[in-house]
Amino acid sequence: MGRLRTVLAWLLVPLVSMVALIGYLLRPFNPENNRILARSLAKPGRFILGMERPLQGAENMPHNRPCVIIANHQHNDDLFVFGDLLPPRTVTVGKSALAWVPFFGQVFWLGGNVMIDRSRSHKAIAVMQQTSDAITKDHKSVWVFPEGTRGRGRGLQSFKKGAFYSAIASGAPIVMVCASPYGHETTGPWGRRKPVTVQILPAVETEGMTNGDIPDLIAKCHGQMHEAIEAMAT
């Protein structure tokens, strides 16, 4: 039953994306498209999976100023865990390979999201630095998975630098979103997913910082997220 729920939840993605593609073509590269699509996938997806998602610290997510949002990345199902948390005018950072995913890849591109090839680290950093223009000039927020890969239950991985370059270059605060460790475990006769708790930590201000502060900033954010995730796991 749990596998059936997973299949049905992921069938929702191309179906909703196909419908959303019409709206994206009418107003291409509007970041609000992303918020609408993410909400349309996250809540129904969790319902199909039978997954509850308790939320802590919702008041820490800014809705009136651009920010750089970093979150731990565990599985593809993070789409359902985090999707309805995007603040207004948010673009996300994803792998360039997403462009080839039927329907979803096309709406991801038309949403003005940032596609990077992480195998070319120097180019990836350059692209992330360019996102600071979107933050300052277009008043967009940016959602990043700084680990650059799925953790798959191995704990919080080391962080790439790109998100922190963007935050410092724009002076935007960093908001940390932490999901409790989860897999595909089910409970009960109906194969419902176990709950996944999400905690949004207080923002870390970057105003006045320089690139020389990046190592300490990464260490600070990684430490706070690691502590929050470990606490939710107990």
Secondary structure as UniProt FT lines:
FT   HELIX           2..26
FT   TURN            28..29
FT   HELIX           32..49
FT   STRAND          55..56
FT   HELIX           58..60
FT   STRAND          68..71
FT   TURN            76..77
FT   HELIX           78..82
FT   HELIX           83..85
FT   STRAND          90..95
FT   HELIX           96..100
FT   TURN            102..103
FT   HELIX           104..110
FT   TURN            111..112
FT   STRAND          114..116
FT   TURN            118..119
FT   HELIX           121..137
FT   STRAND          141..144
FT   TURN            146..147
FT   TURN            152..153
FT   HELIX           162..170
FT   STRAND          174..179
FT   STRAND          186..187
FT   TURN            188..191
FT   STRAND          192..193
FT   STRAND          198..200
FT   TURN            207..208
FT   HELIX           211..213
FT   HELIX           214..233
//
